[in-house]
Amino acid sequence: MRIGIDLGGTKTEGVVIDDSGTELSRRRTATPTAGGYSAILDNIVALVGQLEKYADAPCRVGLGTPGAVSLKTGLVKNANTTCLNGRPLKEDLSERLEREIRIENDANCFALAEATDGAGTGKFTVFGIIMGTGVGGGVVVNRQLLPGLQKIAGEWGHNSLNQNGAPCYCGRRGCVEMYLSGPALAADYIRRGGITTGTHTLPARATSGDPNAQATLDQFLSNFGRALATVINILDPDVVVLGGGLSAFDGLYTRGRTETAQHVFTDSFTTPILRNHHGDSAGVLGAARLWSS
């Protein structure tokens, strides 16, 4: 039996699955960020305890988390749930749960779930993308997560799209995340004179004749094509699966594909670019499957 925990900024979700991948139970709670790091640990431990009642035995536990664990220090870094940064999350949870746990960032968990029995089922090499508050990615080869030597495989969000672009929190300039994330998209619309009510409204605004919305989406899709083509030129995956809030934009699968094709080093661009299958459940399912990868 395996338990997966998806630790998000606003919610923490857990699932328990058996060896065949059948879901036995699922629980979701609010992430107690106001209580700080200790409260988050308490919440995860309680969630694991609730889920183990359905397994009737101790389970292997996988955790998907924002940010990453530094290979140098063993501490969490780059998490937008900032109270996690600088903390030995894996060690603390292993001690509290009295067992080894596995931990990966949320994009890797997303990619693993979609490659196992989602939109990438049956494909040898899957590149999974998350475009939401941030931009991340994960690589799965033959149903095995490929974390990389330094555990940065798939981190296309911090490649530079424009060396003279806006400064990124990572310390570099013009990162892909500064152009393809939800906050970046909203900021671009505002710069053009738009009044934002959420990025999800931009396609409808463009269709209704809002020139600022149309210009924002045009630039977004152009940037998407240039950024994704770089990954495809290096990895040449069998499929690209999109996740996160921005993956709902229909234009990514039509014009976004056309924009990508212009920059890919081939005369016949055949890489499928697909919507995710698992939705916001991909992270928690991928976390549970960390013990089978």
Secondary structure, DSSP 8 states (H G I E B T S, - for coil): -EEEEEE-SSEEEEEEE-TT--EEEEEEEE--GGGHHHHHHHHHHHHHHHHHHHHTS--EEEEEESSEE-TTTSSEES-SSGGGTTS-HHHHHHHHHTS-EEEEEHHHHHHHHHHHHSTTTT-SEEEEEEESSSEEEEEEETTEE---TTS-TT-GGGSBS-TTS-B-TTS-BSBTHHHHSHHHHHHHHHHTT---S-GGGHHHHHHTT-HHHHHHHHHHHHHHHHHHHHHHHHH--SEEEEESGGGG-GGGGTHHHHHHHTTSSSSS----EEE-SSGGGHHHHHHHGGG--
